[in-house]
Amino acid sequence: MAQLPQKISVAIVGGGIAGLCTAIGLQKHAPHLEFTIYEAAARFDVIGSGVAFGPNALEAFTLIDPALREAFDRISTTNQLETKKDTWFEFRWGQDMEYKNGKAKTGDLISAVQCHEGQATVHRARFLEVMLPLIPHDSVKFRKRLAYIKNVGDAEKTRLVFKDGTEALHDVVIGSDGIKSHVREFVDHKSKPGFSTKYCHRGVIPMEKAIAVMGEERAGTNTGYLGKHGHIISFPVDQGDAVSVTLFKGERIWTAENWVVETTREHIAQDYKDWGAFVHELIPLMQDTSIWAVFELVDNPPSTYVRGNVCITGDAAHASAPHQGSGAGMAIEDSYVLSALLTDVKDTKDISRALRAYDAVRRPRTRRFQTSSRDAGLFWEFEHPDFGVDVDKMKPIMQERMEWIWYVDLQKEVEMAKDLLETF
């Protein structure tokens, strides 16, 4: 009789999109792995707001499980005009401005960046809701906030200690617990988030009100408005019923203890006093007047994504500024690669090698993405030392800087990782 694979227990710390995607990948491809998801919140419907995905993430969804891609497609939102379905973003002037080759008026088109299927967005909580049927209903434990990890090694289980005083033992621990990750504290305690020098204001506006200010075409299309020392992005959400608007500005340092602080509409208006009239018509429509500081792991990233049988994914490993709209997509790539590598783990002695192979292929790509995203923040705000306000020089780079992100062969990446297994 053939020997059955050893049962291996996996802890996924963090029940966000990345954590659930990893779980779905394991459920689909590695039924011999028994996983438990530990989520700090009381339930999923209080987690987050909206999130965007490009072609690389859509492909990763399919590779993880075609049912996951089908669930995503049912609830996602794309550009509302059929002629713009393959447009990632249109970039327009946010200010009247003189530049190298002429004068620009607010709203004038600079360039349109294209990609297959464009950008698709979902409401985070709604996506989690449609993902849940793809995993066992009893695999998620809520109100489980991790305090610390101990007892790690190739030959022993890892002990998770939660803030409610309970503990759990697992063979593998995957930290998908965000930028303030406790799992990362264990993997590399020296790695800490830092302020990106950008903050933002964000809100969701009913589509009819957005159309009144921006016009139907711009309200229904992913659009970036560029200006000196600031930029604005808007895109349709809720399957075309509303428009998400985020206004970015620069700040040298962040002195507040909290990453989100209250402000007034007058303060927001002052931030954009030199911008076009449409901005000042949008600001009164934004219900939330908070300032959101943008933190990242660029200056002090983890030196590794793995320690023993513990690894980190998504923002826990490579939190980045949102200036390329692909941070969540990188987390989905992590989920696919990691679940594909763990599929072949049949014995606990194989775990650390699989995790080291994951680290070897994912860390270089995601590290490049982090630095590129910070660079994009300068690029969109005419602060980049190589481009300034030279939009004619910028136009081809707008497309080029995204294509290496979108068009990646993830299956080849997994093959490369498997080839590395024998070297560890």
Order of alpha helices (4+ residues) and beta strands (2+ residues): beta-alpha-beta-beta-alpha-alpha-beta-beta-beta-beta-beta-alpha-beta-beta-beta-beta-beta-alpha-beta-alpha-alpha-beta-beta-beta-beta-alpha-alpha-beta-beta-beta-alpha-alpha-alpha-alpha-alpha
